């Protein structure tokens, strides 16, 4: 399963994991970096400085739940 790990870069340049969201959209043409960032802003709210948030695309093993 495709998912995204979202990180927040704080004022000391440390990266903090803030969440993992699974990709559920079926149409790959709808998946863009902008749509992913819009998605996380809707889920986490606009309290965080979105310019300090970045994501990493990961694959999650459906059987074990581990990130591969």
C-alpha positions, 0 to 999 in steps of 0.5 A: 500500500502506498502511503506518505510520511509527513515531517515538520522541520522545526526551528532547530532544523530537526525533523519531526514525524507528524503523521502517516497517511495512506493513499486511497485515490484510485486515479494516479493522474489525480495524485500530485505534490500539491494535492498531497500537501492540500490533503495533509493540510485538511487532515492536520489543520492549518495551525502548522506552517505548511512551508516547513512540512514535507513528505516522503512516499513509502510502501507499507507491507499489507501483511506485516504493516511494516514500511518497505 
